[in-house]
Amino acid sequence: MIEYLIIAVLVIWSTVVVFKKVFPKTANATFVALSAFCERQGWKALAKWLKPKMSVGCAGGCGCSVDDKPIAKNNEVKPVKWH
């Protein structure tokens, strides 16, 4: 029985992660609405946890750096040494 609970939690968590990656604007709107609902119910901690972070940069969900400094990518290819 506990296995079903663990699998259900993992599936729900995975669904939320994919939803946030594939539909970032819709996910933000959904989590803002859920946060507002929880705030009206008096669930302050849950409302704070659900509220999405303010995005900085392009805000397109592309994984850009939120810092002012650009991230230097190391594109150096190293050969594999077989022993």
DSSP file (Angstrom, degrees, kcal/mol; ACC not computed):
  #  RESIDUE AA STRUCTURE BP1 BP2  ACC     N-H-->O    O-->H-N    N-H-->O    O-->H-N    TCO  KAPPA ALPHA  PHI   PSI    X-CA   Y-CA   Z-CA
    1    1 A M     >        0   0    0      0, 0.0     4,-1.3     0, 0.0     3,-0.4   0.000 360.0 360.0 360.0 -40.5    0.0    0.0    0.0
    2    2 A I  H  >  +     0   0    0      1,-0.2     4,-2.3     2,-0.2     5,-0.2   0.804 360.0  63.3 -66.9 -27.7    2.8    2.4    0.8
    3    3 A E  H  > S+     0   0    0      1,-0.2     4,-2.6     2,-0.2    -1,-0.2   0.898 100.5  51.8 -62.9 -39.6    4.3    1.7   -2.6
    4    4 A Y  H  > S+     0   0    0     -3,-0.4     4,-2.4     1,-0.2    -1,-0.2   0.878 109.1  50.6 -64.6 -37.9    1.3    3.2   -4.3
    5    5 A L  H  X S+     0   0    0     -4,-1.3     4,-2.2     2,-0.2    -2,-0.2   0.917 111.4  47.4 -65.6 -43.7    1.6    6.3   -2.2
    6    6 A I  H  X S+     0   0    0     -4,-2.3     4,-2.3     2,-0.2    -2,-0.2   0.917 113.4  47.9 -63.9 -44.1    5.2    6.8   -3.0
    7    7 A I  H  X S+     0   0    0     -4,-2.6     4,-2.4     2,-0.2    -2,-0.2   0.901 111.0  51.5 -64.6 -40.7    4.6    6.2   -6.7
    8    8 A A  H  X S+     0   0    0     -4,-2.4     4,-2.4     2,-0.2     5,-0.2   0.910 110.3  48.5 -63.0 -42.7    1.7    8.7   -6.7
    9    9 A V  H  X S+     0   0    0     -4,-2.2     4,-2.5     1,-0.2    -2,-0.2   0.917 112.7  48.4 -63.8 -43.2    3.8   11.4   -5.0
   10   10 A L  H  X S+     0   0    0     -4,-2.3     4,-2.4     2,-0.2    -2,-0.2   0.888 112.1  48.6 -64.9 -39.5    6.6   10.8   -7.6
   11   11 A V  H  X S+     0   0    0     -4,-2.4     4,-2.3     2,-0.2    -2,-0.2   0.916 113.2  47.0 -67.3 -43.1    4.2   11.0  -10.5
   12   12 A I  H  X S+     0   0    0     -4,-2.4     4,-2.2     2,-0.2    -2,-0.2   0.927 113.4  48.4 -64.3 -44.5    2.5   14.2   -9.2
   13   13 A W  H  X S+     0   0    0     -4,-2.5     4,-2.2     1,-0.2    -2,-0.2   0.917 112.3  48.6 -62.2 -43.4    5.9   15.8   -8.5
   14   14 A S  H  X S+     0   0    0     -4,-2.4     4,-2.5     1,-0.2     5,-0.2   0.891 109.7  52.8 -63.4 -39.9    7.2   14.8  -12.0
   15   15 A T  H  X S+     0   0    0     -4,-2.3     4,-2.4     1,-0.2    -1,-0.2   0.903 109.3  48.8 -62.6 -41.8    4.0   16.2  -13.6
   16   16 A V  H  X S+     0   0    0     -4,-2.2     4,-2.3     2,-0.2    -2,-0.2   0.911 111.2  49.8 -64.9 -42.6    4.5   19.6  -11.8
   17   17 A V  H  X S+     0   0    0     -4,-2.2     4,-1.7     2,-0.2    -2,-0.2   0.927 113.5  45.0 -63.4 -45.2    8.1   19.8  -12.9
   18   18 A V  H  X S+     0   0    0     -4,-2.5     4,-2.9     2,-0.2     5,-0.3   0.901 111.3  54.0 -65.5 -40.8    7.3   19.1  -16.6
   19   19 A F  H  X S+     0   0    0     -4,-2.4     4,-2.2     1,-0.2     8,-0.3   0.904 109.6  47.8 -58.9 -42.6    4.3   21.5  -16.4
   20   20 A K  H  < S+     0   0    0     -4,-2.3    -1,-0.2     1,-0.2    -2,-0.2   0.834 115.7  44.9 -69.4 -32.0    6.7   24.2  -15.2
   21   21 A K  H  < S+     0   0    0     -4,-1.7    -2,-0.2    -5,-0.2    -1,-0.2   0.898 120.2  37.3 -77.0 -41.8    9.3   23.5  -17.9
   22   22 A V  H  < S+     0   0    0     -4,-2.9    -2,-0.2     1,-0.2    -3,-0.2   0.875 130.7  26.6 -81.7 -38.9    6.9   23.2  -20.8
   23   23 A F     X  +     0   0    0     -4,-2.2     4,-2.5    -5,-0.3    -1,-0.2  -0.637  68.4 162.7-123.8  72.4    4.4   25.9  -19.9
   24   24 A P  H  > S+     0   0    0      0, 0.0     4,-2.2     0, 0.0     5,-0.1   0.884  76.5  45.4 -64.7 -39.6    6.3   28.5  -17.8
   25   25 A K  H  > S+     0   0    0      2,-0.2     4,-2.2     1,-0.2     5,-0.2   0.917 116.1  45.6 -71.0 -41.7    3.8   31.4  -18.2
   26   26 A T  H  > S+     0   0    0      2,-0.2     4,-2.5     1,-0.2    -1,-0.2   0.889 112.6  52.0 -66.0 -39.2    0.8   29.2  -17.5
   27   27 A A  H  X S+     0   0    0     -4,-2.5     4,-2.7    -8,-0.3     5,-0.2   0.915 109.4  49.4 -64.3 -42.7    2.5   27.5  -14.6
   28   28 A N  H  X S+     0   0    0     -4,-2.2     4,-2.1    -5,-0.2    -2,-0.2   0.928 112.3  47.6 -62.2 -44.2    3.3   30.9  -13.0
   29   29 A A  H  X S+     0   0    0     -4,-2.2     4,-2.1     1,-0.2    -2,-0.2   0.901 113.0  49.3 -63.0 -40.3   -0.3   32.1  -13.4
   30   30 A T  H  X S+     0   0    0     -4,-2.5     4,-2.5     1,-0.2    -2,-0.2   0.922 112.4  46.3 -64.9 -44.9   -1.5   28.8  -11.9
   31   31 A F  H  X S+     0   0    0     -4,-2.7     4,-2.1     2,-0.2    -1,-0.2   0.822 110.6  53.2 -71.2 -29.6    0.8   29.0   -8.9
   32   32 A V  H  X S+     0   0    0     -4,-2.1     4,-2.5    -5,-0.2    -1,-0.2   0.918 110.9  47.4 -66.5 -43.0   -0.1   32.7   -8.4
   33   33 A A  H  X S+     0   0    0     -4,-2.1     4,-2.3     2,-0.2    -2,-0.2   0.912 113.2  47.7 -64.3 -42.6   -3.8   31.8   -8.3
   34   34 A L  H  X S+     0   0    0     -4,-2.5     4,-2.4     2,-0.2    -1,-0.2   0.894 111.8  50.8 -64.3 -38.9   -3.1   28.9   -5.9
   35   35 A S  H  X S+     0   0    0     -4,-2.1     4,-2.2     2,-0.2    -2,-0.2   0.908 109.9  49.2 -64.9 -42.1   -1.0   31.1   -3.7
   36   36 A A  H  X S+     0   0    0     -4,-2.5     4,-2.2     2,-0.2    -2,-0.2   0.900 110.7  51.0 -64.4 -40.3   -3.8   33.8   -3.6
   37   37 A F  H  X S+     0   0    0     -4,-2.3     4,-1.7     1,-0.2    -2,-0.2   0.929 111.4  47.0 -61.4 -45.6   -6.4   31.1   -2.7
   38   38 A C  H  X>S+     0   0    0     -4,-2.4     5,-2.6     1,-0.2     4,-0.7   0.861 109.9  54.1 -65.6 -34.9   -4.2   29.8    0.1
   39   39 A E  H ><5S+     0   0    0     -4,-2.2     3,-0.7     1,-0.2    -1,-0.2   0.907 107.9  49.6 -64.2 -42.4   -3.6   33.4    1.3
   40   40 A R  H 3<5S+     0   0    0     -4,-2.2    -1,-0.2     1,-0.2    -2,-0.2   0.833 109.1  52.7 -66.0 -31.6   -7.4   33.9    1.5
   41   41 A Q  H 3<5S-     0   0    0     -4,-1.7    -1,-0.2    -5,-0.2    -2,-0.2   0.621 119.7-111.1 -78.6 -12.2   -7.8   30.7    3.4
   42   42 A G  T <<5S+     0   0    0     -3,-0.7     2,-1.4    -4,-0.7     3,-0.2   0.580  75.2 135.2  93.9  10.6   -5.2   31.9    6.0
   43   43 A W     >< +     0   0    0     -5,-2.6     4,-2.2     1,-0.2     5,-0.2  -0.625  22.3 166.8 -92.2  77.5   -2.6   29.3    5.0
   44   44 A K  H  >  +     0   0    0     -2,-1.4     4,-2.4     1,-0.2    -1,-0.2   0.886  70.0  49.3 -63.7 -44.3    0.3   31.8    4.9
   45   45 A A  H  > S+     0   0    0      1,-0.2     4,-2.1     2,-0.2    -1,-0.2   0.914 113.9  45.5 -66.0 -42.5    3.2   29.3    4.8
   46   46 A L  H  > S+     0   0    0      2,-0.2     4,-2.3     1,-0.2    -1,-0.2   0.885 112.3  52.4 -67.4 -38.0    1.7   27.3    2.0
   47   47 A A  H  X S+     0   0    0     -4,-2.2     4,-1.6     1,-0.2    -2,-0.2   0.904 110.8  47.1 -63.9 -41.3    0.9   30.5    0.1
   48   48 A K  H  < S+     0   0    0     -4,-2.4    -1,-0.2     1,-0.2    -2,-0.2   0.888 113.0  49.3 -66.5 -38.6    4.5   31.7    0.4
   49   49 A W  H  < S+     0   0    0     -4,-2.1    -2,-0.2     1,-0.2    -1,-0.2   0.867 113.7  45.6 -69.0 -37.0    5.8   28.3   -0.7
   50   50 A L  H  < S+     0   0    0     -4,-2.3    -1,-0.2    -5,-0.1    -2,-0.2   0.760  86.6 103.0 -78.5 -25.9    3.5   28.2   -3.8
   51   51 A K  S  < S-     0   0    0     -4,-1.6   -19,-0.1    -5,-0.2   -23,-0.1  -0.394  77.0-121.7 -63.9 126.0    4.1   31.7   -4.9
   52   52 A P        -     0   0    0      0, 0.0     2,-0.1     0, 0.0    -1,-0.1  -0.321  26.9-104.2 -68.9 151.3    6.6   31.6   -7.9
   53   53 A K        -     0   0    0      1,-0.1     2,-0.3    -2,-0.0   -25,-0.0  -0.421  40.6 -99.8 -70.6 147.8    9.8   33.5   -7.7
   54   54 A M        -     0   0    0     -2,-0.1     2,-0.3     1,-0.1    -1,-0.1  -0.548  42.1-130.0 -69.4 128.7   10.1   36.7   -9.6
   55   55 A S        -     0   0    0     -2,-0.3     2,-0.4     4,-0.1    -1,-0.1  -0.583  20.7-163.8 -86.3 144.6   11.9   36.0  -12.8
   56   56 A V    >   +     0   0    0     -2,-0.3     3,-0.5     8,-0.1     2,-0.4  -0.921  55.9  20.2-122.4 148.7   14.8   38.1  -13.9
   57   57 A G  T 3  S-     0   0    0     -2,-0.4     9,-0.1     1,-0.2    -2,-0.0  -0.777 127.8 -13.8  97.0-138.9   16.3   38.3  -17.4
   58   58 A C  T 3  S-     0   0    0     -2,-0.4    -1,-0.2     1,-0.1     8,-0.0   0.724  73.6-150.7 -77.5 -20.4   14.3   37.2  -20.4
   59   59 A A    <   +     0   0    0     -3,-0.5    -2,-0.1     1,-0.1    -4,-0.1   0.741  59.5 121.5  57.9  26.1   11.6   35.4  -18.2
   60   60 A G  S    S-     0   0    0    -36,-0.0   -35,-0.1   -35,-0.0    -1,-0.1   0.389  84.1-113.2 -97.9   3.7   11.0   33.0  -21.0
   61   61 A G  S    S+     0   0    0    -37,-0.1   -36,-0.0   -38,-0.1   -38,-0.0   0.764  77.4 131.2  72.7  24.3   11.8   29.9  -19.0
   62   62 A C  S    S-     0   0    0      1,-0.0    -1,-0.1     0, 0.0   -41,-0.0   0.511  79.4-107.1 -90.3  -3.9   14.9   29.2  -21.2
   63   63 A G        +     0   0    0      1,-0.2     3,-0.1     2,-0.0    -1,-0.0   0.697  60.5 163.9  87.5  19.5   17.2   28.7  -18.2
   64   64 A C        -     0   0    0      1,-0.1     2,-0.2    -8,-0.1    -1,-0.2  -0.235  48.2 -88.7 -65.3 160.5   19.1   32.0  -18.6
   65   65 A S        -     0   0    0      1,-0.1    -1,-0.1     6,-0.1    -2,-0.0  -0.493  25.7-154.1 -70.2 138.1   21.2   33.3  -15.8
   66   66 A V  S    S+     0   0    0     -2,-0.2    -1,-0.1    -3,-0.1     2,-0.1   0.511  71.2  89.6 -90.0  -5.5   19.3   35.4  -13.3
   67   67 A D  S    S-     0   0    0      2,-0.2     4,-0.1     1,-0.1    -2,-0.1  -0.412  86.1-120.8 -83.3 165.1   22.5   37.1  -12.3
   68   68 A D  S    S+     0   0    0     -2,-0.1    -1,-0.1     2,-0.1    -3,-0.0   0.790  93.9  79.9 -74.1 -27.6   23.8   40.3  -14.0
   69   69 A K  S    S-     0   0    0      1,-0.1    -2,-0.2     0, 0.0     2,-0.1  -0.636  86.2-121.1 -84.1 134.9   27.0   38.5  -15.0
   70   70 A P        -     0   0    0      0, 0.0     2,-0.5     0, 0.0    -2,-0.1  -0.459  28.0-115.7 -70.5 147.0   26.9   36.2  -18.0
   71   71 A I        -     0   0    0     -2,-0.1     2,-0.6    -4,-0.1    -6,-0.1  -0.720  22.3-134.9 -86.4 125.8   27.8   32.6  -17.3
   72   72 A A        -     0   0    0     -2,-0.5     2,-0.4     2,-0.0    -1,-0.0  -0.700  19.7-147.5 -81.5 122.4   31.0   31.5  -19.1
   73   73 A K        -     0   0    0     -2,-0.6     2,-1.0     2,-0.0    -1,-0.0  -0.758   5.5-139.1 -94.4 135.9   30.4   28.1  -20.7
   74   74 A N        +     0   0    0     -2,-0.4    -2,-0.0     1,-0.1    -1,-0.0  -0.811  28.2 169.0 -94.4 102.7   33.3   25.7  -21.0
   75   75 A N        +     0   0    0     -2,-1.0     2,-0.3     2,-0.1    -1,-0.1   0.181  27.9 133.9-100.0  16.8   32.9   24.2  -24.4
   76   76 A E        -     0   0    0      1,-0.1     2,-0.5     2,-0.0    -2,-0.1  -0.519  48.2-144.2 -71.4 128.2   36.3   22.5  -24.4
   77   77 A V        -     0   0    0     -2,-0.3    -2,-0.1     0, 0.0    -1,-0.1  -0.826  12.3-159.9 -95.4 126.3   36.1   18.9  -25.5
   78   78 A K        -     0   0    0     -2,-0.5     2,-0.1     1,-0.0    -2,-0.0  -0.888  19.3-119.3-107.7 135.5   38.5   16.5  -23.8
   79   79 A P        -     0   0    0      0, 0.0     2,-0.5     0, 0.0    -1,-0.0  -0.391  26.1-116.0 -71.5 149.9   39.4   13.2  -25.3
   80   80 A V        -     0   0    0     -2,-0.1     2,-0.6     2,-0.0     0, 0.0  -0.735  24.5-148.5 -85.4 128.6   38.6   10.0  -23.5
   81   81 A K        -     0   0    0     -2,-0.5     2,-0.5     2,-0.0    -1,-0.0  -0.887   7.0-156.0-103.6 118.7   41.6    8.1  -22.4
   82   82 A W              0   0    0     -2,-0.6    -2,-0.0     1,-0.1     0, 0.0  -0.802 360.0 360.0 -93.5 128.4   41.1    4.3  -22.4
   83   83 A H              0   0    0     -2,-0.5    -1,-0.1     0, 0.0    -2,-0.0   0.409 360.0 360.0-101.5 360.0   43.5    2.4  -20.1
